[in-house]
Amino acid sequence: MIHLRHERPSLWHAGLAKDIEDLWEPWMREADRLLEDAALVESVYEAQGKRHPQSRSRGRAQTPAEVALRLLILKHVRNWSYDTLEREVRANLVYRAFTRIGDEKVPDAKTLARLGQVIGPEVIRNLHQRLMELARERGIVEGRRMRVDTTVVETNIHYPTDSSLLGDGARVLTRTMKKIEAKTGGLRKKIRDRMRTVKKRVMAIALATRQPGPQREERQRKQYAELLSVTRKILNQAQGVMEEVEHLAPRRRKRVRKVRETLELMAERVRQVVKQTKARIFQGITHFPGKIVSVFEPHTEIIRKGKA
């Protein structure tokens, strides 16, 4: 069962409440006024109601929407973990007052984590937009500047060479097609494994790179041409598998729905790798639009630091 807020958020006498209010930080006062907005609390209430069909009327009482919203705001401002959030709110009367928990039980860390998952990124984005609208309306912020978080996180990828990317893509496509073949009980066209040829071409490119002499680039281009040819054959085979899956009986098609989506996604990435490899090796174009440096982490970008 879900409520918008606690019926009695505080049982403290007036003197203690006044002492606690004097300890509030300035941002808490501004945030407290903004968080009184009914639309903000209602959006969290609606998100909690989608957890189960009858969450609003049955089951044990959940954390009220107003409390959940204020707890998540406090966590974000303080940059705390859920464990730290639970401990600090339990031990601090000011935080209890700000989050409107009063003398009620503070949700444990696991419950808080589930609340964050239930509310989800879509609701959080809407909350941010609504908060900014209220802040501009009340003159708290002018809204003339936009601050962007430019923090980057290192991704775990191997050194991105065109040959290794083609090898990775060919391996994943072949493995995924074999999974589809096994789950469906067999396809009309048997999956042909070309990985032995791919590995030979990748190794030949690596050896040609290390060999000195004026013919090195010519040898590389020849090996890349053969590797691209094999990769295109694997892509064509993957396309044929996807088309065959679409014509399977509904029950068999349902078994491989997720695997087929993986195959389609990976095939799109491998096509991009084929295009950028062809452009670099045969046309000398190194700045290719939408360049991929990992088929597993396609969002990864190379940070140029000005080194040679």
N, C-alpha and C positions, 0 to 999 in steps of 0.2 A: 504494500500500500504506500502511496506517495502523497506527501503534503507539500504545499508551497513553502511553509515556514513553521517553526515551532510556535505553538499557541502561547507559551510563556517562556520567551527566550531568556528571562533573567528573574531570579528570585532574590537578588541582592537588595539590601536596603539602600535608601537614597544616598546616604553618606558615602558608602563604599562605591556605588555607581559613579558618583561625582569624582572621587579620587581616581578611579580607573580612567574616566573620560579625560582627565587632565594629562594623563600619560600617553595619549594617542599621538602618533607621529603625524606631521602635516599631510602626508600623502594619504594616510588612512581617513582623515576627515573628508578630503576631496573624493576619495574612492567611495566612502560610505554614502555620500549624497548621490553619486552617480549610480550606485548599485541599488538605490531605492526604485529605479525604473522598473515598472511592472513587466515591460516587454522582455527585459533581460532574464528575469526570474521565470517568466512563462516559457521562454525558449529552452531553458534547462529542464523545466517540468515536462515539456513535450518530449524531449529526448529521453528522459528517464521512463516515460510512459511507453516507449516503443520497445523496452527491454523484453516484456512479455505481453501477450494480448490483454490480460486483465490486471496489469501492474497497478493501475490507479485505484482499484477497488478491493483487491484481495491480497493475501500474503502478509508477511510481517512488515512493520513500518520501515521504510527506507529513510535514508538521510534526506531531509527536506531540500527542495530545489534551491532555496535561498542560501542555506548553509553550504551546500555543495558548490555553488557558484563562488561564494566568498572564500572557501577553503582553497579552491583552485587558483583564485586570484592571489591569495597570500603565498601559495607555493611558488607561483610564477615570479612574483616580485622578489621573494627571498632566495629564489633559485635553490629550493630545498628538494630533497628526495621525499617520497611519501612517508618513510620511516621518521625522518626528521620533522616533517610537518605534524605527524601524530604526536610526537613527543613534545614539541614546542607548544602546540595548542593546549595539550593537557596540562602543561605546567605554567601557562601564562594567562593571567586574567584579562589582559588587554586583548590578546588574540581571541580569547573566548567571547569577549564583547564584540569585537569587530566581525567575527564570523557568525554572530547571532546564535551561538551554541548555548551560552549561559552556563547553567549548571547541569545541562544534559550530557550524556555520554559522548565522548569524541569518537568518531569512526576510526577503526584500526587501519593500518597501512594498506592491507589487502583490499579492504572495502573502498578506500580512497582511490587505489589504482583501478579498481573495477569501475568506479564512477567516472574517472578520466576516460576509460575506454568507451563507456556507454555514451557519454556526451559527444565524443568524437571530434575530428578536425573541422567538419562542416559547421557544427554549432559554434565551435571556438572562433572560427572565422567570422561568423555572423555576430558573435558577441563583441569581437574587436571592432567591427564596423559600427555597431550600435554605440559602443563606448566612445568612439571618436566623434560620432555625430552629437552625442550629448555634451562632450567636452567642448566642441566648437560652439554649440548653442549657448552654453553657459559661460563662455569666454575663458575657460581654463587653458585651452590651447588655441593657437591661431590657425593651425593647419596649413601653414605656408610651406613647410618643409616635410619631406618624407625621409625617415631614417630606414636604411636597409641593412639587414644583418649580412655581412660579407664573410662570415666565418666559413672556412672550408675544412673538410674532413678528408684525411688521406684514405684512399681506397686500396684494397689489397689486390693488386693486379700484377701480372708479370710484365716484363719489358715489352712494349707493344711494337712488334714488327709485323709487316703485312703478311708474311708467310705464316707466322704463328697465329695470327687472327683467323686466317683462312683455315688453318689446321684445327683450331678450336671450334670454329663454326661447323666444319665438316664432321667432326667427331660428335658434337651434340646433335646435329641433324640425324646422323646415322643411328645414334643411340635412341633418340626419340621415335624414329620410324620403327625400330625394332620393338619398342614398347607397345606401340599401336598395333603392330602385327600380332604380338603375343596376347594383348587384351581382347582383340577382336576374334581370336581363334584362326587367324590367317586372312590374307588379302589375295585378290586375284593375281596381282603381280608380286612376286617374291622380292623382298628387299635385298638389293645388291650392296654388299659391303666393299667400298672402295678405299677404306682407310689405309690399307697397305700401300697403295699408290700415292695417297696423300702424304703419308709419312716419308716416303722415298723422296718426293719432290721437295718437301720442307727441309729435309736433311741436305739435299743437293744444293738448295739455295744457300743454306748456312755455310757449306763448304766453298761454294763459289764466291761468297763474300770475303772469305779469308785468303783466297788465292790472289797473288799479285799478278801484275801484267795488264796490258791494254785491253785484253779480251774479257776481263772480269765482268764488265757491265753487259756485254753481249751474252755471256753465259747465264747471267742472272735473268735477263729478259726471257731467254729461252725457257729456263726452268719455271719462271713465273707464268709464262704463257701456258705451259702444261698444267701447272697447279690450278690456274683459273679455269681451264677447260674441265678438269675433273670436278672442281667445285660447282660449276654450272650444271654438270650432269647430276650431282647430288641434289641441287636445288630443284631441278626439273623433276627428279624422282619424288622429292618432298611435296611438290605441287600436285603430282599425280596421286600421292597418298591422301592429301587433304581433300581432293575432289572425290576420291573413292569413299572416304569416310562420310561425306555428305550424302551419299546414296545408300548408306547402310540402313538396316532396320532401326527404328527408334531406340530399341533396347540396347542394341550393340553400339549405336552411336553415342548413347548416354554414357557408356562405360569409358569411352575415350575422349569425352568432351574436354577435360582439362589438359590432357596430353596433346590433343590436337591444337588447343590454343597456344600451348608452349611451342609446338612445332611451327605454327604460323608466325609467332613473335620472333623466334630465332631465325626463321627463313628471311624475314624482313631485315634483320640486322646483318645477316650474311650477305644479302644483296647489296647493302650499303658498303660493306667491306670490299666486295668485288669491285664496285664502282670506284671507290677511292684508291684501291690498289692499281687498277687499270689506269687511272688518271696520273698517279705518281710515277709508275714504272714506264709507261709508254708515252706520256705527254709531259712529264716533268712538273705536274701541278701538285704542290705540297699542301696548299691551303684549300682543302676541299670542303664544301658546305656540308654540315652535319656529320663531320668526321667522327668515327668511333675508334676508341683506343682499347676497348675491351667489350667482347660480346656478352660478358656476364655483368658488367657494370657500365652500361652505355652512357650514363650521365657523367662519367669521369672526363675531366678536361686536364690538359697538360698546362702547368703553371710555368710560364717562361720567366726566368730570373735574369736574363741578360747574359748568361754564360755562353761561351763559344760552343 
